[in-house]
Amino acid sequence: MGWRGLALLLVVAGVGALGTLATGAAMGMHASELAHLAALMVPAFVVTLVAIAMARPLLARSSMRQSLVAVAIVGAVVGLANLVVLARQMFVNDHDATTLGVLFLYSTGAGVGAALALARARSRAVARLAETARALGGGDLDARVGRLDGGRELDTLAVTLDDMATQLQEAMERERHIEATRRDLVTAVSHDLRTPLSSLQAMVEAIEEGVIDDTPSLRRYAVEMHRSVSQLVGMVDDLFEMVQLDAGAIETETNRARLVEIVSSAVAAVEVQAREKGLSVVTNLNGAEDAPCSPRMSRVLQNLLVNAVRHTPADGTVRVHASRSASGLQVAVEDTGEGMAPEDLERVFEPFFRADAARSGAGAGLGLALARRIVESLGGRIEAESRPTVGSRFSVQLPP
């Protein structure tokens, strides 16, 4: 028995002794009789401590049912023993002692019955907890204890076990999702890297072996090689951004830039492609030019603009709108492109998603997925609207 258990026993025994003496005084016992009664409690207390010390190892190896029954029997036996001592000391006459003895025997039966009923409910509760724990240990993450009705402590343990199982299941699902995403990433990037790398290899070999040596052809090869390198740089940049977001780098970022600078940088990144297709890129910031936001918004707008320019036919228009209010900053990119079907719109922010062959192109399909992750990491949200043959609109809302 530890020190805390011994202290609790002393306190409870002391309260019981005081209650006994108070009862004796209320019944008219003299001071000498009370002193004699108190003296009798000392050996009784010592015997109780010895009995507990001897019984503790046995009860520790016993079942819950056996322990509760033993406690009920011990309590009744101690009470009966005290009654015998009181009768021998002439504190209680024989008639009263016999009556109280019969009541003690009845109390023993009632106590044992109550202990058995209580132990049965507790044993069932413990068995359900053990069964659920074994199922979870065996890999069945859907196993739950549910409603137990086994008492406050066991009910709390059941709720804790179920919460742990739920968290474990969610963690395993996240792990599986991450692993699946990682496999998709390797597959998609490997596939998309193969095209520009193969093109570069073929052109470099042609130049190295002297197959191409005239100036116009070399200039054309240089343009194609630059385009392939740009594709590779774009994919590497996307992957680098994804890794930074996974590492939580954006959460510690404190730099801020003006919205007009971010928009100008993003528009400049697509200016050449837009001019080659004959597209107009129009910006209207509506007084939000000086609104501060994360420099990473430049990557978001650049990805949205690249997507808009890629899927807008010649002589179309791409617009960048912005507004500022008490609810935060709103930035939208609109195009007059081919639009998307409703079923494609639901998946447009998924990594590696491409609607159909007409919409596929350079890159690993990470642009819009990366844009959403950046916006959500900044505490905002991004939404898409689109109608086939009419155009698409991507809007970003950032908190103030």
Backbone torsions as a table, in degrees:
resi	resn	phi	psi	omega
1	MET	NA	132.5	-179.6
2	GLY	-78.4	172.8	-179.0
3	TRP	-62.8	-37.4	179.6
4	ARG	-65.3	-42.3	177.9
5	GLY	-63.3	-40.6	179.0
6	LEU	-65.3	-41.6	178.9
7	ALA	-63.5	-40.7	178.2
8	LEU	-63.4	-41.4	178.7
9	LEU	-62.6	-42.7	179.2
10	LEU	-62.4	-41.2	-179.6
11	VAL	-64.8	-48.7	-178.7
12	VAL	-62.6	-43.5	179.5
13	ALA	-63.8	-39.7	178.9
14	GLY	-63.2	-43.1	178.1
15	VAL	-62.6	-41.9	178.9
16	GLY	-63.5	-40.4	179.4
17	ALA	-64.3	-44.1	178.4
18	LEU	-62.6	-38.5	177.8
19	GLY	-64.9	-39.5	178.7
20	THR	-64.1	-45.6	179.1
21	LEU	-64.4	-38.9	178.6
22	ALA	-64.8	-39.5	177.3
23	THR	-63.6	-42.0	178.3
24	GLY	-62.3	-41.3	179.2
25	ALA	-65.2	-38.2	179.2
26	ALA	-67.2	-26.1	179.4
27	MET	-85.6	0.8	174.6
28	GLY	94.5	17.3	178.3
29	MET	-70.2	143.2	179.5
30	HIS	-76.6	167.1	-178.4
31	ALA	-61.4	-39.6	179.9
32	SER	-65.2	-36.7	179.3
33	GLU	-69.6	-39.0	177.3
34	LEU	-64.2	-39.7	178.6
35	ALA	-64.7	-39.8	178.9
36	HIS	-65.1	-39.4	178.4
37	LEU	-64.9	-40.6	178.3
38	ALA	-64.3	-37.6	178.8
39	ALA	-64.7	-33.6	179.5
40	LEU	-69.9	-25.8	-178.9
41	MET	-71.7	-25.1	-177.2
42	VAL	-64.1	-54.5	177.6
43	PRO	-63.2	-32.3	178.1
44	ALA	-63.7	-38.9	179.0
45	PHE	-67.0	-41.7	179.1
46	VAL	-62.5	-43.8	178.9
47	VAL	-62.2	-37.6	178.6
48	THR	-62.7	-43.8	178.6
49	LEU	-61.9	-44.1	179.9
50	VAL	-62.7	-44.1	-179.8
51	ALA	-62.3	-40.5	179.3
52	ILE	-65.7	-43.1	179.3
53	ALA	-61.2	-36.9	179.8
54	MET	-75.8	-35.6	-175.3
55	ALA	-81.6	-23.2	-174.2
56	ARG	-58.7	-47.3	178.5
57	PRO	-61.4	-35.8	179.9
58	LEU	-68.0	-44.5	-179.3
59	LEU	-67.5	-29.8	179.7
60	ALA	-64.8	-28.5	179.5
61	ARG	-96.0	-0.9	-177.4
62	SER	-89.3	163.3	175.2
63	SER	-75.8	169.1	179.1
64	MET	-62.2	-39.2	179.9
65	ARG	-63.7	-45.2	-179.8
66	GLN	-64.6	-39.4	-179.4
67	SER	-65.0	-44.5	-179.6
68	LEU	-65.9	-40.5	178.2
69	VAL	-64.5	-41.8	179.8
70	ALA	-62.2	-42.5	178.7
71	VAL	-62.2	-41.8	179.2
72	ALA	-63.5	-42.7	-179.5
73	ILE	-67.9	-42.9	-179.8
74	VAL	-61.2	-42.7	179.4
75	GLY	-61.0	-43.5	179.8
76	ALA	-67.9	-41.0	-179.8
77	VAL	-64.1	-42.0	178.2
78	VAL	-61.9	-43.0	177.9
79	GLY	-62.5	-40.9	179.1
80	LEU	-66.6	-39.3	177.9
81	ALA	-63.4	-42.2	177.3
82	ASN	-61.7	-37.9	178.7
83	LEU	-63.8	-42.1	178.3
84	VAL	-61.1	-44.3	179.7
85	VAL	-62.7	-43.1	179.5
86	LEU	-63.0	-38.8	178.9
87	ALA	-66.6	-39.6	179.4
88	ARG	-66.4	-31.1	-179.8
89	GLN	-87.2	5.7	175.7
90	MET	69.6	19.4	174.0
91	PHE	-79.0	-24.4	-179.5
92	VAL	-130.9	133.0	-179.6
93	ASN	-76.5	168.7	-174.3
94	ASP	-62.4	-40.0	-178.7
95	HIS	-62.9	-47.6	179.3
96	ASP	-65.2	-36.9	-179.9
97	ALA	-64.7	-40.0	178.9
98	THR	-64.7	-42.4	179.0
99	THR	-62.5	-45.6	179.8
100	LEU	-67.0	-33.3	177.8
101	GLY	-62.7	-42.7	178.0
102	VAL	-63.1	-40.8	178.1
103	LEU	-64.7	-37.2	177.6
104	PHE	-64.6	-40.1	178.3
105	LEU	-63.9	-41.4	176.3
106	TYR	-62.5	-41.6	179.4
107	SER	-62.6	-35.4	178.7
108	THR	-63.0	-46.8	178.5
109	GLY	-61.9	-44.1	179.6
110	ALA	-64.4	-40.2	179.9
111	GLY	-65.1	-43.1	179.4
112	VAL	-64.7	-41.1	178.1
113	GLY	-62.6	-44.5	178.6
114	ALA	-64.0	-39.2	179.2
115	ALA	-64.0	-40.7	179.6
116	LEU	-65.1	-43.5	179.5
117	ALA	-63.7	-44.2	179.7
118	LEU	-65.7	-42.2	-179.1
119	ALA	-64.7	-35.2	-179.8
120	ARG	-63.3	-45.0	178.8
121	ALA	-65.2	-42.1	179.6
122	ARG	-66.7	-39.2	-179.5
123	SER	-64.1	-40.8	177.2
124	ARG	-62.9	-40.4	179.9
125	ALA	-64.2	-44.4	179.4
126	VAL	-64.6	-39.0	179.1
127	ALA	-62.3	-41.4	178.1
128	ARG	-65.4	-39.2	177.1
129	LEU	-62.5	-45.4	-179.8
130	ALA	-63.9	-41.5	-179.7
131	GLU	-63.3	-42.5	179.1
132	THR	-66.1	-41.1	179.5
133	ALA	-63.2	-40.5	177.9
134	ARG	-64.7	-40.3	179.0
135	ALA	-63.1	-42.6	178.0
136	LEU	-64.4	-41.9	177.9
137	GLY	-63.6	-27.8	178.6
138	GLY	-84.1	-0.3	176.3
139	GLY	103.8	-1.8	178.6
140	ASP	-85.1	89.4	-176.2
141	LEU	-77.4	-4.1	175.6
142	ASP	-88.1	-7.8	-178.3
143	ALA	-67.3	135.0	178.7
144	ARG	-140.7	151.0	177.7
145	VAL	-77.4	-44.8	-177.8
146	GLY	76.6	-157.4	179.8
147	ARG	-70.6	127.4	-172.0
148	LEU	-108.1	-44.2	-176.4
149	ASP	54.2	46.6	179.7
150	GLY	-112.0	16.6	-175.3
151	GLY	104.5	160.3	-173.5
152	ARG	-59.0	-46.5	-176.2
153	GLU	-65.0	-47.9	-179.1
154	LEU	-68.3	-35.1	176.1
155	ASP	-63.7	-40.8	177.1
156	THR	-63.1	-41.4	177.8
157	LEU	-63.4	-38.9	178.8
158	ALA	-64.5	-45.3	178.5
159	VAL	-61.9	-42.4	179.0
160	THR	-62.3	-42.7	179.6
161	LEU	-64.8	-41.8	178.9
162	ASP	-65.8	-41.3	177.4
163	ASP	-62.4	-41.9	178.4
164	MET	-62.1	-41.7	179.7
165	ALA	-64.1	-40.7	178.7
166	THR	-63.7	-45.7	179.2
167	GLN	-64.0	-39.4	178.2
168	LEU	-64.6	-41.2	179.2
169	GLN	-64.5	-42.9	178.6
170	GLU	-64.0	-39.6	179.1
171	ALA	-64.8	-40.6	178.4
172	MET	-66.0	-38.8	178.1
173	GLU	-65.7	-40.5	176.7
174	ARG	-63.1	-40.8	179.7
175	GLU	-63.6	-42.5	178.1
176	ARG	-64.5	-39.4	179.2
177	HIS	-65.1	-41.7	179.5
178	ILE	-64.1	-41.5	179.8
179	GLU	-65.3	-41.4	177.6
180	ALA	-64.1	-41.3	177.9
181	THR	-63.4	-39.2	179.3
182	ARG	-63.9	-42.1	177.8
183	ARG	-64.2	-42.9	177.9
184	ASP	-62.2	-38.5	179.9
185	LEU	-62.5	-47.4	-179.7
186	VAL	-61.3	-43.6	-179.2
187	THR	-64.7	-48.2	-176.7
188	ALA	-66.3	-45.5	-178.3
189	VAL	-66.4	-40.5	178.3
190	SER	-59.8	-42.5	179.7
191	HIS	-65.4	-45.4	-175.6
192	ASP	-75.5	-26.5	176.3
193	LEU	-72.7	-28.1	-175.1
194	ARG	-62.4	-39.2	-176.2
195	THR	-64.8	-56.9	179.8
196	PRO	-65.4	-34.3	179.2
197	LEU	-67.0	-42.0	178.0
198	SER	-63.7	-40.4	178.9
199	SER	-63.7	-45.0	177.9
200	LEU	-61.2	-45.0	-178.9
201	GLN	-60.5	-44.7	-178.9
202	ALA	-63.6	-43.3	-178.1
203	MET	-70.1	-39.6	178.5
204	VAL	-64.2	-41.8	178.7
205	GLU	-64.0	-39.3	179.1
206	ALA	-63.3	-41.3	179.2
207	ILE	-69.9	-43.4	-177.8
208	GLU	-63.3	-36.8	-177.0
209	GLU	-87.9	-0.6	176.8
210	GLY	80.1	11.8	178.0
211	VAL	-64.5	-37.4	178.1
212	ILE	-115.5	120.9	179.4
213	ASP	-139.4	-5.2	178.6
214	ASP	-82.5	149.1	-173.8
215	THR	-60.3	-46.5	179.7
216	PRO	-59.8	-41.4	180.0
217	SER	-67.5	-41.1	178.5
218	LEU	-62.7	-39.1	178.5
219	ARG	-64.8	-42.2	178.3
220	ARG	-63.9	-40.2	177.7
221	TYR	-64.4	-37.6	179.9
222	ALA	-63.2	-40.9	177.8
223	VAL	-62.5	-45.7	-179.8
224	GLU	-64.9	-40.1	178.5
225	MET	-64.3	-39.7	177.5
226	HIS	-62.7	-39.4	179.3
227	ARG	-65.0	-42.2	179.4
228	SER	-65.0	-41.4	177.8
229	VAL	-63.9	-38.5	178.5
230	SER	-62.7	-40.1	176.5
231	GLN	-60.8	-45.2	-179.9
232	LEU	-63.2	-43.1	178.9
233	VAL	-61.9	-42.4	179.1
234	GLY	-61.3	-44.1	179.5
235	MET	-66.4	-40.9	178.1
236	VAL	-63.5	-41.3	178.0
237	ASP	-61.7	-43.1	178.2
238	ASP	-60.8	-44.4	179.7
239	LEU	-64.2	-40.6	179.2
240	PHE	-63.4	-42.2	178.0
241	GLU	-63.2	-41.6	179.7
242	MET	-61.5	-42.0	179.3
243	VAL	-64.4	-41.2	179.1
244	GLN	-63.3	-40.8	178.7
245	LEU	-65.1	-41.5	178.4
246	ASP	-62.4	-33.6	-178.7
247	ALA	-81.7	-1.6	178.0
248	GLY	75.7	20.6	-176.9
249	ALA	-63.7	-32.3	-175.3
250	ILE	-69.4	-23.9	-178.0
251	GLU	-69.4	-27.8	-178.5
252	THR	-97.9	4.8	-177.8
253	GLU	-75.7	133.4	-179.7
254	THR	-120.2	-8.8	-179.1
255	ASN	-66.9	147.0	177.6
256	ARG	-134.0	150.6	178.0
257	ALA	-136.2	158.5	177.4
258	ARG	-76.6	145.0	-177.4
259	LEU	-60.3	-38.9	-177.7
260	VAL	-62.4	-35.3	177.9
261	GLU	-68.5	-40.4	-179.3
262	ILE	-66.4	-44.5	-179.9
263	VAL	-65.3	-42.9	-179.9
264	SER	-61.6	-41.4	179.3
265	SER	-64.4	-42.3	-179.3
266	ALA	-67.8	-40.7	179.5
267	VAL	-65.9	-39.5	179.8
268	ALA	-62.9	-30.7	-178.5
269	ALA	-68.5	-24.0	-178.6
270	VAL	-112.7	7.5	-174.3
271	GLU	-62.0	-42.5	-177.6
272	VAL	-65.0	-48.0	-179.9
273	GLN	-61.6	-40.8	179.7
274	ALA	-64.5	-40.7	-179.3
275	ARG	-67.3	-38.7	179.0
276	GLU	-62.6	-33.4	179.9
277	LYS	-91.3	-3.6	-179.6
278	GLY	74.5	30.4	-179.0
279	LEU	-92.6	151.0	174.1
280	SER	-101.4	129.2	176.3
281	VAL	-111.0	113.7	-174.3
282	VAL	-113.7	134.1	177.5
283	THR	-119.3	140.2	177.3
284	ASN	-144.4	100.9	-174.3
285	LEU	-91.9	-7.0	171.5
286	ASN	50.9	45.5	177.1
287	GLY	80.9	5.4	-179.8
288	ALA	-97.6	17.4	-175.2
289	GLU	-56.9	-38.6	-174.9
290	ASP	-92.3	7.2	-179.8
291	ALA	-63.3	128.7	179.9
292	PRO	-82.2	141.2	175.6
293	CYS	-157.7	171.8	-177.3
294	SER	-65.1	141.0	175.2
295	PRO	-60.0	-21.1	179.5
296	ARG	-68.0	-15.8	175.2
297	MET	-63.4	-22.4	175.9
298	SER	-62.5	-39.5	178.2
299	ARG	-68.2	-38.2	178.7
300	VAL	-61.2	-51.7	-178.6
301	LEU	-65.9	-36.6	178.2
302	GLN	-62.1	-44.2	178.6
303	ASN	-63.8	-39.6	178.8
304	LEU	-66.9	-39.8	-179.7
305	LEU	-70.2	-40.0	177.1
306	VAL	-59.4	-43.9	179.4
307	ASN	-63.4	-42.1	-179.1
308	ALA	-66.2	-45.0	-179.5
309	VAL	-64.9	-39.4	-178.0
310	ARG	-62.8	-35.5	-172.5
311	HIS	-109.1	17.0	174.9
312	THR	-108.8	127.2	-178.8
313	PRO	-69.2	169.3	-178.4
314	ALA	-55.9	146.3	179.3
315	ASP	68.1	14.9	176.8
316	GLY	-85.3	-174.6	-177.0
317	THR	-133.0	138.1	173.4
318	VAL	-120.0	128.3	-176.7
319	ARG	-120.1	142.7	174.3
320	VAL	-117.3	115.4	178.8
321	HIS	-110.2	151.2	175.9
322	ALA	-147.0	151.9	174.4
323	SER	-154.0	157.0	-177.4
324	ARG	-131.2	133.4	-179.5
325	SER	-146.5	-177.7	-180.0
326	ALA	-64.4	-26.0	-179.4
327	SER	-81.0	-9.7	177.7
328	GLY	134.1	-159.3	-177.0
329	LEU	-108.3	132.4	178.3
330	GLN	-118.5	128.7	177.5
331	VAL	-131.2	134.1	-178.6
332	ALA	-133.4	145.8	175.3
333	VAL	-119.8	120.7	-179.1
334	GLU	-117.8	148.8	175.1
335	ASP	-138.4	165.2	177.0
336	THR	-108.8	41.9	-174.4
337	GLY	-88.3	-157.2	-173.2
338	GLU	-74.7	-17.1	-179.2
339	GLY	71.7	-179.4	-178.2
340	MET	-135.6	153.0	174.7
341	ALA	-74.4	153.7	-178.5
342	PRO	-55.8	-39.4	-179.1
343	GLU	-67.7	-28.5	177.3
344	ASP	-78.7	-33.4	-178.8
345	LEU	-62.1	-33.0	-179.3
346	GLU	-67.6	-23.0	-175.6
347	ARG	-113.3	8.7	-170.0
348	VAL	-63.9	-25.5	-179.2
349	PHE	-93.8	4.2	178.1
350	GLU	-75.3	140.1	177.4
351	PRO	-60.7	139.0	174.8
352	PHE	71.5	5.3	-177.4
353	PHE	-79.2	133.9	171.4
354	ARG	-135.7	131.2	-172.0
355	ALA	-65.0	-53.9	-178.7
356	ASP	-157.0	-179.8	-176.5
357	ALA	-61.2	-32.8	-178.8
358	ALA	-66.8	-26.3	-177.2
359	ARG	-99.2	-6.7	179.4
360	SER	-74.3	155.7	-179.2
361	GLY	-172.2	-157.4	-178.3
362	ALA	-66.0	153.3	178.4
363	GLY	99.8	169.7	-176.8
364	ALA	-99.9	13.1	-179.4
365	GLY	75.4	29.1	-178.0
366	LEU	-103.8	-9.7	-171.4
367	GLY	-57.6	-55.0	-177.9
368	LEU	-71.2	-36.2	176.7
369	ALA	-62.3	-42.5	178.0
370	LEU	-64.8	-40.5	178.5
371	ALA	-59.7	-44.8	179.9
372	ARG	-63.9	-41.8	-178.2
373	ARG	-65.7	-37.5	177.6
374	ILE	-65.4	-47.0	-178.5
375	VAL	-61.5	-45.0	179.9
376	GLU	-66.9	-34.2	176.1
377	SER	-66.3	-26.3	176.9
378	LEU	-85.5	2.5	178.8
379	GLY	86.6	11.2	-179.4
380	GLY	-107.8	-163.4	177.5
381	ARG	-146.3	154.3	179.9
382	ILE	-128.2	137.9	-176.7
383	GLU	-132.3	154.6	-179.2
384	ALA	-127.3	138.8	173.6
385	GLU	-130.1	143.4	-178.8
386	SER	-160.8	149.6	172.8
387	ARG	-135.1	129.8	-179.7
388	PRO	-54.2	137.0	179.0
389	THR	68.1	-4.1	-179.0
390	VAL	-104.8	-46.4	180.0
391	GLY	142.3	179.4	-177.5
392	SER	-130.0	156.3	177.8
393	ARG	-138.3	123.7	176.3
394	PHE	-113.3	121.1	-177.8
395	SER	-116.9	140.3	-179.5
396	VAL	-119.3	129.2	175.4
397	GLN	-117.3	124.3	-179.7
398	LEU	-116.7	144.4	-179.9
399	PRO	-69.4	158.0	-178.4
400	PRO	-67.6	NA	NA
